């Protein structure tokens, strides 16, 4: 997977799971295939975050959510 680390706009369900995201002006509908909670690198001041592995058509992506922000961590196309 290629590291991206770009902030993206995400629409999420009431339970917090992503439904779609916008990256480089394109909207991707997603199907969540895996979820996990990452504790963060506490020694660098990072807090925990929710992580989602999603399938968006032919694109496999890793979305991270922390606080109110979302970012695209990695992609494989």
N, C-alpha and C positions, 0 to 999 in steps of 0.2 A: 504494500500500500504506500502511496505517496503522501507525505506530510503536507498539509495545506495551512492549517492554523489561521483561518479567516473567519471573522464574525459574519454570521448569516441570519436572515430573518426566518423564523420558524413559526408555523401555526401548530399548536398542540391541542390534544384532546383535554377534556376536563380532568382526566387523571394525570396529565402531564406528558404523555407520550407524543412524540412528533407525528404529525399527519402529512406535512409537506414543508419544504424549505426552498428558499430562493438563493441561488448562487450564480454570480456573473450574469444577471438579468434573466436567468431561466428558472422556471418553477418545476420542482421535482416532487411528485407524490411518492410517499414512502410506505414500505411495509417493514415494521420492526422485526428483526430476526434474533436479536439478543440484547439484553440490558445488564448493566452492572454499575456499582457505585465505586468510584475511585477516591481514595482518602486524600489525595494530593500530596505534594512534597512539603510537609509541614515545616521543615527546616528552612524553606524559602518563603514561608508565609502563605502558601497556597491552601485554600480550603477544599473540602470535599466537593465532588461533582457527580452528576448522573451522566452515564454514557450509554449511547444507543448505537448498535450496529444496524444499519438499514439497507434495504434494497430499493433502489430508485430506477426502475427500468434495467438497463444494462450496467448501471453504476452502483457499486457497493461503497457505502460511506459510513464514517464514524462521526456521529454528532455528540457534542458535549454540552451540558447545560449546567450553569452555575449561577445562583441568584436569579436575576431576570434575564441574563444573557445566554445566547447560544453561539457556538462556533463549530465550523466544519474542521475537524481535526485531521482526518485522512480520507483519501478516496482511492478506489481501484476501478478503472473502467476497462 
